């Protein structure tokens, strides 16, 4: 059968293949009232037309869609081999040819119109999943349709999942290196092994996670801020770190938490925070105020006016944070703090498939806090498994949120030789050069180096003018990192320990602090030993999130976090007295500087002790704009304990660092955060100490982020039993939540990118149910086979 007519707007003609099998739609969501009304051509004053033309069923355009959609449906339904074609459109559907443009040569766009759920289908791949839903779902439940209009997914993702396009991986903070294949070595040495060696070396360089130290960038001052801080970000940060907030809120909307369960076996139940609010309740004075064994948030209402001034207020007002999970914040824990025991998992596996009752409606409507006696362990097992699986899947997702423009300037010296006073210069250039020269002279007089070889002298030549370029970088205010919601300007945990970052110190990084004097004395008195900060975790004050090109220009873009580093030191530790036993070399610092002939002459540094494979770029920062000249030294992490900069490089770097401008992104008007919150409370007995020298910041891949820092989480009464077990067994997982051990012992490690939190939850719910149901059925099948044997 051939096309009865072919419209000139669609060049190629399509025919129905011979011996075709026709597919007919028995149900439809179509309605002719959804068809367009402008079906009559009208020529406007410019000679243009804009109307919809109905395309006949035997027209080439319609046949093209019918053949392609029929073939795709037959493939998805595993039909026998053959030629499959749609008998016609679903009832209420019609193909239209949109004519728009000059009347003699208008533009033609094909639209299939009529669905009650989609305004129009613009292409064959858009209509295929919707057609499959019409054929296979007798209930026409829209939630079962996978088209872009019903499921709200990107079309490319849908097309790739159906096998019509190759899947394209997104930008993820971590990469998986495939193991190299083993090959027989050639009999004779050729050039090919050398090239292969270079290729392998390039691949290793490509997949190295990025960590770098750089000078802080100078923000560009704007006449007025163009971005505003996200209200949600400000509310979360204020409630957690605000200096005058008396009722602190640790958890945030959308985070995954663990609340206590309804019986002695299932103690903690995963759940998502949907809404937070302040709960106010009056408590009489004769009642113990420490009802929930938590921090006191009670404030006497002594300022309330009373008819009798001598009359005492009979009650006080207590404020608590409650959540839409209908729990107070004393009854919830971070997702990373607890995990189901092996005994509980085995007990769930022992429940038979019949007792599980895995009905989707009952499972998702299950209330773990019900007081009904009908709620048994067997009935709780299926909803609990689904909740655990959803939490596990959500913890594997990540995404950046709330982008804004960050403007900063990069200065580099003019490569041209300095101009003497005798050279003719404009008035502006003379004044600018004079001010730069005076500023340099004042800086040298205020901070003399103390060494004759580095003493500045006044010469007759003017300093070279500095060129500056303003760069606009796309940054983000927040991050969904697994189960947690992270905002910029808050303190987060990193995965490595303090001893892995320059254990001997160098020109831009302080050496780890040792134990305090009192700790040393107590250790000697007890006949034991005490360590310093090198065995504890590392914190970063997150000051920026941005996407950058890979260091070598190959591969997909990577996401970076930038900020200042902190370590935990004893609260009575003093900078002037450090318990570390290190050699002092000519007053250069506590760490001994060793001559190193292998150090670079460009002022770059290597940071000692961080695991092999962490490299630093020799550029100010991994930005999208073209590479500029680099006046700043950058350190490499992949050094050993003996690789420290030579004295010449140290002196040069210290001098430049001391005169570097102090740029704080929080002070820039282009930054959405116009005020910074103070650091949170450190663990009891400790205080925070900066790791980097003033004027420097660190840039790391997102994969090095362990998660949020939870002040005082080890004092939570719900963790008492877990803390006791950890103390008895010598565990390190709980201690990492407060930075007492390296963050790698308790870290989020998401690897899959999703655009929104809603998409994460929706995908996790679907995947969790499918995976758990399949596992249940396989288990039941195994049990039945065992019974038959």
Protein Blocks (a to p, Z undefined) as FASTA:
>chain_A
ZZfbdcfklmbacdddehiacdddfbdcbdfklpcfblcccddfkopacddddddfkbmk
lmmmmmmmmmmmmmmnopaedddddfbdcehiacddddedjfklccdddddehiakbfbd
fbfklmmmmmmmmmmmmnlpaklpcbfklnopafklmmmmnopaccdddddfbdcddddd
dddddfbdcfklmmmmmmmmmmmmmmpccddddddddddddfbdfbdcdfklmmmmmmmm
omklmbdcfbdehiacddddfbfklmbccdddfbdcdddddddfkbcfklnopacfbdcf
fkbccfblkbccfbdcddddddfkopafklcccfklpccdfklmmmmmmpcfklnopafk
lmmmpcfkbcbfklcfklmmmmmmmmmmmmmmmmmgccdehiaddddddddddfbdcddf
klccdfklmmmmmmmmmmmmmmmmmmcghiaklpccddfbdcdddddddddddddfbdce
hjbccdehiacddfbdfklgoknopakbccdddddfklmmmmmmnopacddfklmccddd
dfbdcddddfkopacddddddddddddddfkbcfklccbdcddeehiajbdcdddfkbcf
kopacdehiaghiacddbfbdcfbdcdddfbdcddfkbcfklccdfklmmmmmmmmmmpc
cddfklpmkbmblbdcddddddehiacddfbdghiacdddfklpnbdcdehklmpmklmm
mmmmmmmnopaklmmmnopacfkloccddfbdcfbfklmmmmmmmmmmmmmmmmmmmmmm
mmmmmmmZZ
